[in-house]
Amino acid sequence: MLQRDFIMRMIQLFFEALAKFLRNKGGKDQEVLRRELDELYKTYLKQSRLDFNKMSVEEIVNSFNDDEKVFKTEIVAELIYQDALVENEDNELLIKALGLFKYVDLISETFSVDRHRKIGEIEDLLKQYTPNT
């Protein structure tokens, strides 16, 4: 019970910090946004944004133990998604965020409208950059 309460509190704190980042994002230099994202990675995941950007979806998922896998994978997905937007919709980061969101959606016991909305947004962004054949 205590561990579940701890996890719920961590999720709440993360989403509050993410909301603050999103509210204050407008007009900031790209480098400032990268530093702010890196602080979120380090605070909630104990690794830098570059560490996660170098890892595959499978490596990220496998880096967490079973008790924290769902919520930490979702945190990484959120941060990589924001990172992709800061990096002018970086295709590689968008694909990684999409894979992580889909993984969380597959294993989570909780349905999330927001997660499904983000999956749709990412898929739409990726379609814009995929040449028609």
C-alpha positions as CSV (number, residue, x, y, z in Angstrom):
1,M,0.0,0.0,0.0
2,L,2.8,2.4,0.9
3,Q,4.6,1.7,-2.4
4,R,1.4,2.4,-4.4
5,D,0.9,5.6,-2.5
6,F,4.5,6.6,-3.3
7,I,4.1,5.8,-7.0
8,M,0.9,7.8,-7.1
9,R,2.6,10.8,-5.4
10,M,5.5,10.6,-7.9
11,I,3.1,10.6,-10.8
12,Q,1.3,13.6,-9.4
13,L,4.5,15.5,-8.8
14,F,5.8,14.7,-12.3
15,F,2.6,15.8,-14.1
16,E,2.5,19.0,-12.0
17,A,6.2,19.7,-13.0
18,L,5.4,18.9,-16.7
19,A,2.4,21.2,-16.6
20,K,4.6,24.0,-15.3
21,F,7.1,23.3,-18.1
22,L,4.3,23.4,-20.7
23,R,2.8,26.6,-19.3
24,N,6.2,28.4,-19.3
25,K,7.5,27.0,-22.6
26,G,6.4,29.8,-24.9
27,G,9.1,32.1,-26.2
28,K,12.0,30.4,-24.5
29,D,15.2,29.6,-26.4
30,Q,15.6,26.0,-27.5
31,E,18.7,25.5,-25.4
32,V,16.8,26.7,-22.2
33,L,14.0,24.2,-22.9
34,R,16.5,21.4,-23.4
35,R,18.1,22.2,-20.0
36,E,14.7,22.3,-18.3
37,L,13.7,19.0,-19.9
38,D,17.1,17.5,-18.7
39,E,16.3,18.6,-15.2
40,L,12.9,16.8,-15.4
41,Y,14.7,13.6,-16.6
42,K,17.2,13.8,-13.8
43,T,14.7,14.6,-11.1
44,Y,12.2,11.9,-11.9
45,L,14.3,9.3,-13.7
46,K,17.8,9.9,-12.3
47,Q,19.3,9.9,-15.9
48,S,19.9,12.6,-18.4
49,R,17.7,13.3,-21.5
50,L,20.7,12.3,-23.7
51,D,20.9,8.9,-22.0
52,F,17.3,8.1,-22.9
53,N,17.6,9.6,-26.3
54,K,20.4,7.1,-27.1
55,M,18.4,4.1,-25.8
56,S,15.9,2.0,-27.8
57,V,12.3,1.6,-26.7
58,E,13.2,-1.9,-25.5
59,E,16.2,-0.7,-23.6
60,I,14.2,2.0,-21.9
61,V,11.4,-0.4,-20.9
62,N,13.9,-3.0,-19.6
63,S,15.8,-0.4,-17.6
64,F,12.9,-0.3,-15.0
65,N,11.9,-2.9,-12.5
66,D,8.4,-4.4,-12.7
67,D,7.0,-2.2,-9.8
68,E,7.9,1.0,-11.6
69,K,7.8,0.0,-15.2
70,V,4.5,1.4,-16.2
71,F,4.7,4.8,-14.6
72,K,8.4,5.4,-15.4
73,T,7.9,4.3,-19.0
74,E,5.0,6.8,-19.3
75,I,7.2,9.5,-17.8
76,V,9.9,8.8,-20.3
77,A,7.3,8.8,-23.1
78,E,6.0,12.2,-22.0
79,L,9.5,13.7,-21.8
80,I,10.7,12.3,-25.1
81,Y,7.5,13.6,-26.8
82,Q,8.2,17.1,-25.4
83,D,11.8,16.7,-26.4
84,A,10.8,15.8,-29.9
85,L,8.6,19.0,-30.1
86,V,11.5,21.1,-28.8
87,E,13.7,19.6,-31.4
88,N,11.3,20.7,-34.2
89,E,9.4,17.5,-34.3
90,D,12.4,15.2,-34.5
91,N,11.2,12.1,-36.3
92,E,13.4,9.6,-34.4
93,L,12.2,11.0,-31.0
94,L,8.6,11.0,-32.2
95,I,8.8,7.3,-33.2
96,K,10.4,6.5,-29.8
97,A,7.7,8.4,-27.9
98,L,5.0,6.6,-29.9
99,G,6.5,3.2,-29.1
100,L,6.7,4.0,-25.4
101,F,3.1,5.4,-25.3
102,K,1.8,2.3,-27.1
103,Y,3.8,0.0,-24.8
104,V,2.3,1.7,-21.7
105,D,-1.2,1.6,-23.3
106,L,-0.7,-2.2,-23.8
107,I,0.4,-3.0,-20.3
108,S,-1.3,-0.4,-18.2
109,E,-4.4,-1.3,-16.2
110,T,-5.6,2.3,-16.6
111,F,-7.2,3.7,-19.7
112,S,-6.0,7.2,-20.5
113,V,-7.8,9.5,-23.0
114,D,-4.8,11.8,-22.8
115,R,-2.4,8.9,-23.8
116,H,-4.7,8.0,-26.7
117,R,-4.8,11.7,-27.8
118,K,-1.0,11.9,-27.8
119,I,-0.7,8.6,-29.7
120,G,-3.0,10.2,-32.4
121,E,-1.0,13.5,-32.4
122,I,2.3,11.7,-32.9
123,E,0.9,9.5,-35.6
124,D,-0.4,12.6,-37.4
125,L,2.9,14.4,-37.1
126,L,4.7,11.3,-38.4
127,K,2.3,11.1,-41.4
128,Q,3.3,14.7,-42.3
129,Y,6.9,13.7,-42.6
130,T,6.4,10.3,-44.3
131,P,6.6,10.7,-48.1
132,N,3.7,9.4,-50.1
133,T,4.6,6.4,-52.3
